[in-house]
Amino acid sequence: MSTSDTLVEAHSAQVALPPGQLYIDGQWQDSTGTDRRDVVDPSTGRVVMTVAEATAEDVDRAVQAARRAFDSGPWRTMSPRDRGAILHRAAQLIQENAEELARLESLDTGKPIAFSRMIDANTTAEHFSYFAGLAGAIEGATRGIRGPGLGYTRREALGVVAAITPFNFPMILSTSKIAPALAAGNTVVHKPAEDTPLTALRIAELLTEAGLPDGVLNVVTGGGAVAGDALSRHTGVDRIAFTGSTKIGSMIAATAAANVTPVTMELGGKSANIVFDDADLDEAIQAAVSGFVFNTGQFCMGGTRLLVQRGVYDQVLAGVVAGATHVPVGDPLDEGTVVGPMAGERHLQNVERFVALVDGEGTGRIVAGGKRLDREGFYMAPTVVVDVPNDSRLVQDEIFGPVLTVQVFDTEEEAIALANSTPYGLAAGLHTQNLSRAHRVAAALEAGLIWVNTYGILDVALPFGGYKASGYGRENGPEALDEYLQTKSVYVAL
């Protein structure tokens, strides 16, 4: 369990809380400032604990600790297989503490405990075990060159990596950066989302327990305006890995450019999910519902635009409305809950503003949901909107909540054009029993990850990332290691 003795009663279950301090150089440390931030249980709206608000000075301390650990510590010069052994041990510890981590995640984000346990905790452990296995495979190559010489390349760590991560999948979207960065020999300063810092703090403890040297992973909690900005501006940072909104990502990229700091960006999405008239409709309807309500719609790759061929439109719409209406919504620590609360009041209010566009724009029709639920916490009813023109903000903008727009199309070409018509290109789905069509449409869709006859399935071995305004760079798979390595060429005269 956590080194903290603090326990919180969470819906009849006790959850151990980590210290609300910064984790720098292998130790819990107080902030140099006095500000604290509330951590709120989204299912009740009540404050669970407070955590430190890192100052720019705190960020500098964390970067300096990471720099010392990179320049003088053993991590960078350690055998890749020895680094891999420590990461394997980290994966094991995460599995051993999976129930604790899952409960912290659900308490912090409102995520249903069944998903926190089955998806988030397991995937977090998989990140470390997968990249632990790849650590020993990092190698250069000899090259044939002219003349009496030897030419070869070396693959080397970058240095200090800043990982700035969002609130919707705190464990998964932090360790998808931290694990490959560490496997490559880098050190890390992690700034988790200001509202959901709990698992980041606990994971830092577990990695130290696994044998990670002091200073290799540091965690600074706090808001983006101070801690995030200081980290993105810091001249001691050698790469920034960011997941979040396109607006904030653009600001970070512009700030980093002043220091010529490379940036990996996984940004917003507005993913299309296409149902052709030859699809298995039961399968397609199930995928459509889960694709937009998963994680209460707080899923950058969520299938929030459903495109349905005219011949099966009425049948699919009826099935989706029935599914959205009857999906179990409730306490995230209830084993039967499928949809929990939004992560916070401001996130819920943002979704409400989008739904209000149905009346404000005078277009569209709500056929399911449309309102926040009259209960304690930040709950939004799964919402389905039809008859929305393609230029509506409901179709074009990322809502980041359980809101689905449904549009009709006639031809394959029209479906592709609609799917590609937003500024985003993170993911897309399609449902058809025609193998040729499946490959043809997958090739034509402008997105980094395509699902065929399913939706939302991720695997640590398969890279994902964005086209267009959805960002650049890739996470997961061996491709992720490339983001955290640089190539050096060596020419030896013989």
KAVENCOR-V848581 format. One record per backbone hydrogen bond with DSSP energy under -0.5 kcal/mol. NH is the residue of the N-H (numbers start at 1). CO is the residue of the C=O. E is the energy in kcal/mol with one decimal. If there is no record, write none. Layout:
# KAVENCOR-V848581
nh=(NH	NH)
co=(CO	CO)
e=(E	E)
This chain:
# KAVENCOR-V848581
nh=(8	10	10	11	13	15	17	21	22	23	24	24	27	29	37	39	40	41	42	42	44	45	46	48	49	51	52	53	54	54	59	60	61	62	63	64	65	66	67	68	69	70	71	72	73	78	78	82	83	84	85	86	87	88	89	90	91	92	93	94	95	96	97	98	101	102	103	104	105	106	107	108	109	110	111	113	115	116	117	118	119	120	121	122	123	124	125	126	127	128	129	130	131	132	133	134	135	136	137	138	139	143	145	149	150	151	152	153	154	156	156	158	161	161	162	163	163	164	164	165	165	170	173	174	175	176	177	178	179	181	182	183	184	185	186	187	188	189	190	191	191	192	193	196	201	202	203	204	205	206	207	208	209	210	211	211	212	216	218	219	220	227	228	229	230	231	232	233	234	237	238	239	240	241	242	242	243	244	249	250	251	252	253	254	255	256	257	258	258	259	260	261	262	262	264	265	266	267	267	271	272	273	274	275	276	276	279	281	284	285	286	287	288	289	290	291	292	292	293	294	296	297	298	299	302	303	304	305	306	306	307	307	308	308	309	310	312	313	313	316	317	318	319	320	321	322	323	324	325	326	327	330	334	335	337	338	339	342	348	349	350	351	352	353	354	355	356	357	358	359	360	361	363	364	365	367	367	368	370	373	375	377	378	379	381	383	384	385	386	387	389	392	395	396	397	399	402	403	404	405	406	407	409	415	416	417	418	419	420	421	425	428	429	430	431	435	438	439	440	441	442	443	444	445	447	448	449	451	453	453	462	463	464	467	469	470	471	472	475	477	480	480	481	481	482	482	483	483	484	485	486	488	490	492	492	493	494)
co=(15	8	13	9	10	8	6	19	29	219	22	27	24	22	51	49	38	46	40	107	41	41	41	39	39	37	20	35	52	221	55	56	57	58	59	60	61	62	63	64	65	66	67	68	68	74	75	79	79	80	81	82	83	84	85	86	87	88	89	90	91	92	93	95	97	98	99	100	101	102	103	104	105	106	105	332	112	112	113	114	115	115	116	117	119	120	121	122	123	124	125	126	127	128	129	130	131	132	134	135	137	151	143	147	492	143	490	141	488	154	486	484	159	187	239	161	189	162	241	163	191	167	169	170	171	172	174	174	175	177	178	179	180	182	181	159	216	161	218	163	189	190	166	193	197	198	199	200	201	202	203	204	205	206	207	208	207	213	188	23	190	223	223	224	226	227	228	229	230	234	160	160	262	162	240	264	164	266	245	246	247	248	249	250	251	252	253	254	255	256	257	256	238	260	240	472	242	265	470	302	427	305	429	307	274	431	276	279	280	281	282	283	284	285	286	287	288	289	289	290	293	294	295	297	299	291	302	271	304	405	273	305	306	407	275	409	309	309	310	312	313	314	315	316	317	318	319	320	321	322	323	339	331	333	334	328	328	378	344	345	346	347	348	349	350	351	352	354	355	356	356	357	357	387	386	365	384	384	381	379	373	44	42	377	371	402	368	404	365	406	387	389	392	392	393	397	296	401	383	304	385	306	308	411	412	413	414	415	416	418	467	449	272	451	274	433	434	435	436	437	438	439	440	441	445	425	426	428	430	451	459	461	475	425	423	467	468	265	464	460	476	477	477	478	478	479	479	480	481	482	156	154	152	150	490	491	148)
e=(-2.0	-0.7	-3.3	-0.6	-1.3	-2.1	-2.4	-0.8	-2.6	-2.5	-0.7	-2.3	-1.4	-3.0	-2.7	-3.1	-0.6	-2.9	-0.7	-0.5	-1.5	-3.2	-0.6	-3.6	-1.1	-2.3	-1.2	-1.8	-0.8	-2.8	-2.2	-2.1	-2.2	-2.3	-2.6	-2.8	-2.2	-2.3	-2.6	-2.5	-2.2	-1.7	-3.2	-2.8	-1.1	-1.2	-0.5	-0.7	-2.4	-2.5	-1.8	-1.6	-2.2	-2.5	-2.0	-2.1	-2.3	-2.0	-2.4	-2.4	-2.1	-2.4	-1.7	-1.4	-2.4	-2.9	-2.2	-2.3	-2.5	-2.4	-2.5	-2.2	-2.5	-2.1	-0.6	-3.7	-0.9	-2.3	-2.5	-2.2	-2.8	-1.7	-2.7	-0.7	-2.6	-2.2	-2.0	-2.4	-2.2	-1.3	-2.2	-3.0	-2.1	-1.8	-1.6	-1.2	-1.3	-0.6	-1.6	-1.3	-0.6	-3.1	-0.5	-1.9	-2.8	-0.7	-2.3	-2.1	-3.0	-0.6	-2.9	-0.8	-0.5	-3.0	-3.0	-0.6	-2.5	-0.6	-2.7	-0.6	-1.9	-0.5	-2.6	-0.6	-2.5	-1.7	-1.4	-2.8	-1.9	-1.9	-2.7	-2.5	-1.8	-1.6	-2.3	-2.2	-3.3	-2.6	-3.5	-3.0	-0.5	-0.6	-0.5	-0.8	-1.6	-1.8	-2.8	-1.6	-1.4	-2.1	-2.4	-1.8	-2.3	-1.7	-0.6	-1.2	-2.3	-1.8	-2.0	-2.8	-2.5	-1.2	-1.5	-1.8	-2.5	-2.1	-2.3	-1.6	-0.9	-1.3	-2.9	-1.2	-2.2	-3.2	-0.5	-3.0	-1.8	-1.8	-2.5	-2.3	-1.5	-2.5	-2.6	-2.1	-2.2	-3.1	-1.7	-0.7	-1.0	-1.4	-1.1	-2.3	-0.6	-0.6	-2.9	-2.4	-2.4	-0.6	-2.3	-0.7	-0.6	-3.0	-2.8	-3.2	-0.6	-2.2	-1.9	-1.0	-2.6	-2.9	-2.1	-2.3	-2.3	-2.3	-2.5	-2.1	-0.8	-1.0	-1.9	-1.7	-1.9	-1.3	-2.1	-1.6	-2.6	-1.8	-1.9	-1.8	-0.5	-3.1	-2.4	-0.6	-0.5	-2.8	-2.4	-2.3	-1.8	-0.6	-1.0	-2.5	-2.9	-2.2	-1.9	-2.6	-2.7	-2.2	-2.3	-2.9	-2.1	-1.6	-1.0	-2.1	-2.0	-0.5	-1.9	-2.1	-2.4	-3.9	-1.9	-2.6	-1.8	-1.7	-2.3	-2.0	-1.7	-2.4	-2.0	-1.7	-1.6	-0.7	-2.7	-3.5	-0.5	-1.0	-2.1	-0.5	-2.7	-1.1	-0.7	-2.1	-2.0	-0.5	-2.1	-0.6	-2.4	-3.0	-1.9	-3.1	-2.8	-0.6	-0.5	-1.9	-1.1	-2.3	-2.5	-0.6	-0.6	-2.5	-2.8	-2.3	-2.2	-2.9	-1.8	-2.1	-2.3	-2.2	-2.5	-2.6	-2.1	-1.5	-0.6	-1.7	-2.5	-2.1	-1.9	-0.8	-2.4	-2.0	-2.4	-3.1	-2.1	-1.9	-1.2	-1.7	-1.5	-1.1	-0.6	-2.5	-3.0	-0.5	-2.0	-0.6	-2.3	-2.1	-2.4	-2.3	-1.3	-1.2	-2.5	-3.1	-0.7	-1.5	-0.5	-0.9	-0.7	-0.6	-0.6	-1.1	-1.7	-0.9	-2.8	-2.8	-3.3	-3.2	-0.5	-0.6	-3.0)
